[in-house]
């Protein structure tokens, strides 16, 4: 069985440690956990690993957040990966910092990366793992906030939260979405 885990983010050093790039951070930890490296490829950087006998492709798209759907579709088609074996890891303003929420389908909730994936795949029926970044910004400052860096308290807690999200992603591969939601949601 093959799985595609896509960590959403934006390429470039200026975005590396921003809240919006948490998907890339989880993808990096996944590759490290499977002891594989990222290679430059079509539509981004790919790490090709194994987890408990299953092939896991971890993608960091280089299309910028708002065009992530093209990368997801390309790799699903190229590797013949069914929709039910795709997991998108992304940030979420509606959740408190570090909150984990996995869902098997749903709306884009105003997230431009998910919106583009929905449009390109023409469905909302794919798994997504949302990383809460909270909404601690004043009116009209949303873009500055999501493209801003973590505060000191968040930075201290980030490694533990990224580890938890990595475990949830690998649970999706081995235990399936329902078992993973039961074991990890809200934790």
Backbone as JSON, one array per atom type, in Angstrom:
{
  "sequence": "XXXXXXXXXXXXXXXXXXXXXXXXXXXXXXXXXXXXXXXXXXXXXXXXXXXXXXXXXXXXXXXXXXXXXXXXXXXXXXXXXXXXXXXXXXXXXXXXXXXXXXXXXXXXXXXXXXXXXXXXXXXXXXXXXXXXXXXXXXXXXXXXXXXXXXXXXXXXXXXXXXXXXXXXXXXXXXXXXXXXXXXXXXX",
  "N": [[0.83, -1.18, 0.0], [0.39, 2.26, -0.7], [0.94, 5.58, 0.47], [0.27, 9.08, 0.57], [1.49, 11.82, 2.11], [1.03, 15.15, 2.61], [2.6, 18.03, 3.46], [1.62, 21.24, 4.01], [2.87, 24.43, 3.01], [4.97, 27.31, 2.41], [7.5, 27.95, 0.03], [10.88, 29.09, 0.49], [13.2, 31.01, 2.39], [12.2, 33.14, 3.9], [9.74, 32.3, 4.77], [10.14, 30.09, 6.29], [10.04, 29.61, 9.18], [7.43, 30.28, 9.87], [4.0, 30.43, 11.05], [2.25, 29.51, 9.1], [3.69, 27.6, 7.82], [3.7, 25.21, 9.17], [2.96, 22.72, 8.24], [5.11, 21.95, 6.59], [7.04, 21.63, 8.59], [6.09, 19.43, 10.04], [6.21, 17.55, 7.99], [8.99, 17.46, 7.63], [9.75, 16.28, 10.05], [8.49, 13.82, 9.82], [9.96, 12.66, 7.69], [12.46, 12.55, 8.92], [11.88, 10.76, 11.02], [11.33, 8.41, 9.58], [13.79, 8.07, 8.59], [14.66, 9.08, 6.08], [15.5, 11.21, 3.27], [14.69, 14.41, 1.79], [14.2, 14.96, -1.66], [14.61, 17.04, -4.5], [11.99, 17.41, -6.77], [9.33, 16.99, -9.19], [7.01, 19.54, -8.7], [7.87, 20.06, -6.08], [9.41, 18.93, -3.03], [10.29, 15.66, -2.21], [10.11, 12.96, 0.03], [10.71, 9.6, 0.27], [9.65, 6.93, 1.92], [9.37, 4.13, 4.24], [6.95, 2.72, 6.41], [6.19, 0.48, 8.8], [6.03, -1.52, 6.82], [4.62, -0.26, 4.83], [4.56, 1.92, 2.04], [5.44, 5.28, 2.17], [5.0, 8.38, 0.91], [6.21, 11.55, 1.32], [5.41, 14.81, 0.86], [6.46, 18.1, 0.21], [5.08, 20.7, -1.17], [6.25, 22.93, -3.75], [4.79, 24.94, -4.78], [3.77, 27.19, -3.66], [1.4, 28.01, -1.13], [-1.27, 28.6, -2.04], [-1.59, 27.22, -4.42], [-1.44, 24.53, -4.05], [-2.94, 22.3, -4.79], [-2.3, 21.41, -7.4], [0.14, 20.05, -7.09], [-0.61, 17.99, -5.34], [-2.52, 16.56, -6.89], [-0.89, 15.8, -9.09], [1.01, 14.01, -7.9], [-0.66, 12.08, -6.79], [-1.75, 10.97, -9.13], [0.58, 10.19, -10.55], [1.75, 8.28, -8.85], [-0.34, 6.6, -8.48], [-2.1, 6.75, -6.23], [-4.76, 6.25, -4.12], [-7.48, 8.42, -3.15], [-8.31, 8.0, -0.5], [-5.96, 7.38, 0.75], [-4.53, 9.64, 1.12], [-3.2, 12.32, 2.97], [-3.45, 15.54, 4.21], [-1.52, 17.95, 5.76], [-1.92, 20.78, 7.69], [-2.11, 24.25, 8.79], [-4.35, 25.82, 11.19], [-6.4, 28.41, 11.97], [-8.69, 28.46, 13.57], [-8.39, 26.8, 15.7], [-7.06, 26.37, 19.01], [-3.6, 27.03, 19.89], [-1.46, 24.41, 18.91], [-3.39, 22.42, 19.03], [-4.67, 19.34, 17.9], [-6.43, 18.17, 15.15], [-7.93, 15.79, 13.28], [-9.66, 15.0, 10.32], [-11.84, 13.27, 8.11], [-12.98, 14.42, 5.95], [-14.2, 17.59, 4.71], [-14.86, 21.16, 4.76], [-12.94, 23.9, 3.33], [-12.6, 25.79, 5.25], [-11.85, 28.45, 4.97], [-9.16, 28.32, 4.4], [-6.66, 28.87, 2.13], [-4.92, 27.03, 0.87], [-6.19, 24.52, 1.24], [-8.54, 25.16, -0.05], [-7.71, 25.4, -2.73], [-6.83, 22.77, -3.19], [-9.28, 21.41, -2.92], [-10.62, 22.5, -5.15], [-8.99, 21.65, -7.33], [-8.92, 18.82, -7.05], [-11.58, 18.4, -7.09], [-13.2, 17.65, -4.96], [-14.0, 17.35, -1.47], [-13.46, 15.29, 0.08], [-11.15, 14.1, 1.52], [-8.52, 13.18, 3.76], [-7.51, 15.34, 6.38], [-5.15, 16.88, 8.48], [-5.2, 19.04, 10.96], [-3.37, 21.67, 12.38], [-3.54, 23.54, 15.17], [-3.16, 27.02, 15.27], [-4.12, 29.12, 16.62], [-5.9, 32.28, 16.9], [-4.71, 34.8, 17.42], [-4.67, 37.71, 16.83], [-5.09, 41.13, 15.82], [-7.88, 42.85, 14.28], [-7.84, 42.73, 10.76], [-5.22, 41.89, 10.57], [-4.62, 39.3, 9.9], [-3.1, 38.07, 7.79], [-0.49, 38.96, 8.36], [-0.19, 37.67, 10.79], [-0.43, 34.81, 10.27], [1.71, 34.56, 8.56], [3.68, 35.24, 10.22], [6.25, 34.68, 12.74], [6.59, 32.15, 15.31], [5.73, 32.8, 18.73], [7.64, 33.14, 21.81], [6.73, 31.33, 23.83], [5.19, 29.53, 22.28], [7.2, 28.54, 20.61], [8.74, 27.07, 22.4], [7.04, 24.95, 23.0], [6.63, 23.79, 20.56], [8.34, 21.6, 19.45], [7.41, 19.26, 20.83], [4.73, 19.23, 20.06], [4.94, 18.96, 17.27], [6.07, 16.43, 17.18], [3.89, 14.92, 18.18], [2.05, 15.32, 16.09], [3.4, 14.06, 14.06], [3.33, 11.41, 14.93], [0.55, 11.02, 14.8], [0.17, 11.26, 12.03], [1.57, 9.02, 11.08], [0.08, 7.07, 12.34], [-2.28, 7.32, 10.9], [-1.46, 6.12, 8.53], [-0.96, 3.46, 9.34], [-3.0, 2.61, 11.16], [-5.36, 3.64, 10.2], [-7.91, 6.13, 9.45], [-10.17, 6.43, 11.22], [-9.46, 5.13, 13.65], [-7.23, 6.68, 14.23], [-8.32, 9.25, 14.54], [-9.86, 8.8, 16.86], [-7.85, 8.22, 18.7], [-6.16, 10.48, 18.7], [-7.39, 13.05, 18.25], [-7.87, 16.3, 19.52], [-5.87, 16.11, 21.32]],
  "CA": [[0.0, 0.0, 0.0], [1.1, 3.54, -0.79], [0.3, 6.73, 1.08], [0.83, 10.39, 0.27], [1.28, 12.81, 3.16], [1.44, 16.44, 2.06], [2.71, 19.11, 4.43], [1.45, 22.51, 3.3], [3.71, 25.54, 3.41], [5.47, 28.16, 1.33], [8.94, 27.83, -0.14], [11.66, 30.3, 0.71], [13.7, 31.22, 3.76], [11.38, 34.12, 4.62], [8.55, 31.63, 5.3], [10.55, 28.84, 6.93], [9.6, 29.44, 10.56], [6.14, 30.94, 10.07], [2.88, 29.58, 11.44], [1.66, 28.94, 7.89], [4.57, 26.53, 7.33], [3.75, 24.09, 10.1], [2.88, 21.48, 7.46], [6.48, 21.61, 6.21], [7.76, 21.18, 9.79], [5.64, 18.07, 10.32], [6.78, 16.73, 6.92], [10.41, 17.27, 7.94], [9.85, 15.32, 11.17], [8.12, 12.51, 9.26], [11.11, 12.15, 6.95], [13.49, 12.22, 9.92], [11.43, 9.56, 11.73], [11.49, 7.27, 8.67], [15.21, 8.07, 8.2], [14.79, 9.35, 4.65], [15.77, 12.62, 2.96], [13.92, 15.02, 0.71], [14.86, 15.23, -2.94], [13.88, 17.95, -5.36], [11.28, 16.66, -7.79], [8.23, 17.75, -9.77], [6.09, 20.19, -7.77], [8.33, 20.22, -4.71], [10.42, 18.07, -2.42], [9.67, 14.39, -1.85], [10.83, 11.95, 0.8], [10.08, 8.32, -0.03], [10.04, 6.05, 3.01], [8.52, 3.0, 4.62], [6.52, 2.65, 7.8], [5.52, -0.8, 9.07], [5.8, -2.23, 5.57], [3.84, 0.54, 3.87], [5.32, 2.99, 1.4], [4.91, 6.59, 2.53], [5.58, 9.51, 0.19], [5.98, 12.8, 2.06], [5.6, 15.89, -0.11], [6.39, 19.53, 0.54], [4.92, 21.35, -2.47], [6.95, 24.2, -3.98], [3.86, 25.73, -5.59], [3.17, 28.14, -2.73], [0.22, 27.48, -0.48], [-2.53, 28.77, -2.77], [-1.64, 26.37, -5.62], [-1.02, 23.2, -3.6], [-3.73, 21.25, -5.44], [-1.61, 20.86, -8.57], [1.14, 19.1, -6.61], [-1.32, 16.83, -4.79], [-3.08, 15.8, -8.01], [0.2, 15.22, -9.87], [1.6, 12.85, -7.22], [-1.69, 11.03, -6.7], [-1.84, 10.32, -10.43], [1.86, 9.57, -10.9], [1.99, 7.11, -8.0], [-1.59, 5.84, -8.41], [-2.48, 6.73, -4.81], [-6.18, 6.58, -3.98], [-7.81, 9.57, -2.31], [-8.39, 7.6, 0.91], [-4.59, 7.22, 1.27], [-3.9, 10.97, 1.09], [-3.37, 13.12, 4.18], [-2.94, 16.9, 4.08], [-1.19, 18.54, 7.06], [-2.03, 22.22, 7.5], [-2.39, 25.11, 9.94], [-5.75, 26.17, 11.35], [-6.63, 29.56, 12.85], [-9.86, 28.27, 14.43], [-8.03, 25.92, 16.82], [-6.02, 26.89, 19.9], [-2.25, 26.61, 19.54], [-1.03, 23.04, 19.11], [-4.49, 21.47, 19.02], [-4.65, 18.42, 16.77], [-7.74, 17.73, 14.69], [-7.94, 15.06, 12.01], [-10.99, 14.77, 9.78], [-11.83, 12.52, 6.86], [-13.47, 15.3, 4.89], [-14.67, 18.85, 5.26], [-14.68, 22.37, 3.96], [-11.61, 24.5, 3.42], [-12.63, 26.67, 6.43], [-11.16, 29.7, 4.66], [-7.73, 28.08, 4.17], [-6.46, 28.92, 0.68], [-4.3, 25.8, 0.4], [-7.25, 23.51, 1.15], [-9.48, 25.61, -1.08], [-7.15, 25.03, -4.03], [-6.86, 21.31, -3.29], [-10.69, 21.07, -3.19], [-10.94, 22.87, -6.54], [-8.24, 20.82, -8.28], [-9.37, 17.43, -6.93], [-13.04, 18.45, -7.22], [-13.8, 16.96, -3.83], [-13.54, 17.71, -0.12], [-13.43, 14.01, 0.77], [-9.8, 13.59, 1.76], [-8.13, 13.39, 5.15], [-6.67, 16.5, 6.69], [-4.68, 16.97, 9.84], [-5.1, 20.47, 11.21], [-2.53, 22.08, 13.51], [-4.05, 24.81, 15.67], [-2.2, 28.12, 15.45], [-4.94, 30.12, 17.29], [-6.23, 33.49, 16.13], [-4.3, 35.86, 18.35], [-4.28, 38.88, 16.05], [-6.12, 42.17, 15.76], [-8.63, 42.93, 13.04], [-7.09, 43.11, 9.57], [-3.81, 41.48, 10.69], [-4.55, 37.85, 9.74], [-1.98, 37.68, 6.93], [0.74, 39.16, 9.13], [-0.14, 36.67, 11.85], [-0.11, 33.47, 9.75], [3.05, 34.61, 7.97], [4.6, 35.64, 11.28], [6.94, 33.58, 13.42], [6.04, 31.7, 16.59], [6.21, 33.54, 19.89], [8.58, 32.36, 22.64], [6.02, 30.21, 24.47], [4.86, 28.56, 21.23], [8.46, 27.94, 20.15], [9.15, 26.08, 23.4], [6.13, 23.8, 22.94], [6.54, 23.31, 19.18], [8.9, 20.27, 19.18], [6.53, 18.22, 21.35], [3.51, 19.21, 19.23], [5.32, 18.39, 15.96], [6.21, 14.98, 17.43], [2.53, 14.36, 18.29], [1.46, 15.33, 14.75], [4.11, 13.03, 13.3], [2.75, 10.13, 15.36], [-0.8, 10.95, 14.25], [0.3, 11.02, 10.58], [1.95, 7.62, 10.89], [-1.08, 6.28, 12.75], [-3.18, 7.34, 9.74], [-0.94, 5.14, 7.57], [-1.02, 2.09, 9.82], [-4.23, 2.27, 11.88], [-6.53, 4.19, 9.52], [-8.36, 7.44, 9.9], [-11.09, 6.39, 12.36], [-8.68, 4.83, 14.85], [-6.35, 7.83, 14.49], [-9.14, 10.33, 15.09], [-10.2, 8.44, 18.23], [-6.65, 8.23, 19.56], [-5.36, 11.71, 18.72], [-8.1, 14.33, 18.17], [-7.97, 17.12, 20.71], [-4.73, 15.86, 22.23]],
  "C": [[0.87, 1.25, 0.0], [0.25, 4.64, -0.18], [1.03, 8.0, 0.66], [0.46, 11.34, 1.41], [1.87, 14.12, 2.66], [1.43, 17.47, 3.18], [2.62, 20.43, 3.68], [2.35, 23.59, 3.9], [4.08, 26.37, 2.19], [6.98, 28.0, 1.25], [9.61, 29.16, 0.14], [12.0, 30.51, 2.17], [12.82, 32.17, 4.56], [10.13, 33.49, 5.24], [8.89, 30.45, 6.21], [9.98, 28.62, 8.32], [8.29, 30.16, 10.87], [5.07, 29.92, 10.47], [2.3, 28.84, 10.23], [2.46, 27.75, 7.37], [4.63, 25.33, 8.26], [3.65, 22.75, 9.36], [4.25, 21.01, 7.0], [7.25, 21.05, 7.4], [7.36, 19.75, 10.15], [6.19, 17.12, 9.25], [8.26, 16.45, 7.18], [10.58, 16.22, 9.03], [9.46, 13.92, 10.71], [9.3, 11.88, 8.53], [12.22, 11.73, 7.92], [13.14, 10.92, 10.64], [11.61, 8.31, 10.87], [12.92, 7.13, 8.15], [15.39, 8.15, 6.69], [15.01, 10.85, 4.45], [14.85, 13.09, 1.85], [14.79, 15.21, -0.51], [13.98, 16.18, -3.74], [13.25, 17.14, -6.5], [10.19, 17.56, -8.39], [7.31, 18.26, -8.67], [6.58, 20.21, -6.33], [9.46, 19.32, -4.3], [9.72, 16.84, -1.9], [10.63, 13.55, -1.03], [10.04, 10.65, 0.63], [10.55, 7.31, 1.02], [9.09, 4.89, 3.21], [8.18, 3.11, 6.09], [5.69, 1.38, 7.97], [5.1, -1.48, 7.78], [4.99, -1.47, 4.53], [4.7, 1.67, 3.32], [4.64, 4.32, 1.69], [5.7, 7.65, 1.77], [5.21, 10.77, 0.95], [6.36, 13.94, 1.14], [5.51, 17.25, 0.56], [6.3, 20.26, -0.81], [5.7, 22.66, -2.57], [6.09, 25.18, -4.78], [3.32, 26.96, -4.86], [1.82, 27.6, -2.3], [-1.02, 27.48, -1.38], [-2.64, 27.94, -4.04], [-1.26, 24.92, -5.29], [-1.75, 22.06, -4.31], [-3.04, 20.62, -6.63], [-0.59, 19.8, -8.17], [0.46, 17.83, -6.1], [-1.85, 15.96, -5.93], [-1.98, 15.1, -8.8], [0.72, 13.94, -9.22], [0.6, 11.74, -6.99], [-1.75, 10.25, -8.0], [-0.56, 9.56, -10.77], [2.08, 8.27, -10.13], [0.75, 6.23, -7.82], [-2.02, 5.63, -6.95], [-3.95, 7.12, -4.7], [-6.41, 7.7, -2.97], [-7.83, 9.2, -0.82], [-7.02, 7.38, 1.56], [-3.81, 8.54, 1.23], [-4.22, 11.69, 2.4], [-2.71, 14.48, 3.96], [-2.73, 17.47, 5.48], [-1.12, 20.06, 6.89], [-2.27, 22.95, 8.82], [-3.88, 25.43, 9.99], [-5.9, 27.27, 12.4], [-7.74, 29.32, 13.87], [-9.56, 27.41, 15.65], [-6.98, 26.58, 17.7], [-4.65, 26.32, 19.53], [-1.99, 25.14, 19.9], [-2.12, 22.0, 19.12], [-4.44, 20.64, 17.74], [-6.08, 18.04, 16.42], [-7.59, 17.06, 13.32], [-9.39, 14.84, 11.61], [-10.85, 14.04, 8.44], [-12.33, 13.31, 5.67], [-13.89, 16.59, 5.53], [-14.39, 20.01, 4.33], [-13.24, 22.87, 4.09], [-11.48, 25.42, 4.62], [-11.84, 27.96, 6.2], [-9.67, 29.55, 4.4], [-7.49, 27.98, 2.66], [-5.79, 27.68, 0.11], [-5.33, 24.7, 0.23], [-8.26, 23.88, 0.07], [-8.99, 25.2, -2.47], [-7.15, 23.51, -4.22], [-8.28, 20.85, -3.61], [-11.05, 21.34, -4.64], [-10.27, 21.93, -7.54], [-8.72, 19.37, -8.24], [-10.87, 17.29, -7.13], [-13.74, 17.6, -6.16], [-13.24, 17.54, -2.53], [-13.33, 16.44, 0.71], [-12.04, 13.41, 0.84], [-9.44, 13.95, 3.2], [-7.27, 14.63, 5.29], [-6.36, 16.49, 8.17], [-4.38, 18.44, 10.11], [-4.32, 20.74, 12.49], [-3.02, 23.45, 13.95], [-2.95, 25.84, 15.86], [-2.86, 29.28, 16.21], [-5.17, 31.34, 16.39], [-5.93, 34.71, 16.98], [-3.77, 37.08, 17.58], [-5.43, 39.88, 16.04], [-6.74, 42.22, 14.37], [-7.76, 43.43, 11.89], [-5.63, 42.65, 9.56], [-3.62, 39.97, 10.47], [-3.34, 37.42, 8.9], [-0.65, 37.84, 7.67], [0.91, 38.08, 10.19], [0.26, 35.3, 11.3], [1.26, 33.42, 9.11], [4.09, 35.1, 8.97], [5.23, 34.43, 11.94], [6.28, 33.3, 14.77], [6.56, 32.58, 17.72], [7.06, 32.6, 20.76], [7.91, 31.14, 23.28], [5.67, 29.12, 23.46], [6.12, 27.82, 20.78], [8.94, 26.85, 21.1], [8.32, 24.8, 23.3], [6.12, 23.12, 21.57], [7.14, 21.92, 18.96], [8.0, 19.13, 19.66], [5.27, 18.1, 20.49], [3.81, 18.61, 17.85], [5.49, 16.88, 16.09], [4.85, 14.31, 17.48], [1.87, 14.28, 16.91], [2.12, 14.29, 13.85], [3.54, 11.66, 13.65], [1.34, 9.95, 14.8], [-0.76, 10.65, 12.75], [0.65, 9.57, 10.3], [0.85, 6.67, 11.35], [-2.1, 6.21, 11.62], [-2.76, 6.26, 8.74], [-1.2, 3.72, 8.06], [-2.37, 1.7, 10.43], [-5.49, 2.78, 11.21], [-7.04, 5.45, 10.17], [-9.25, 7.38, 11.14], [-10.35, 6.11, 13.66], [-7.78, 6.02, 15.23], [-7.14, 8.99, 15.08], [-9.48, 10.04, 16.54], [-9.01, 8.6, 19.17], [-6.03, 9.62, 19.72], [-6.16, 13.02, 18.76], [-8.21, 15.01, 19.52], [-6.8, 16.97, 21.68], [-3.53, 16.69, 21.87]]
}
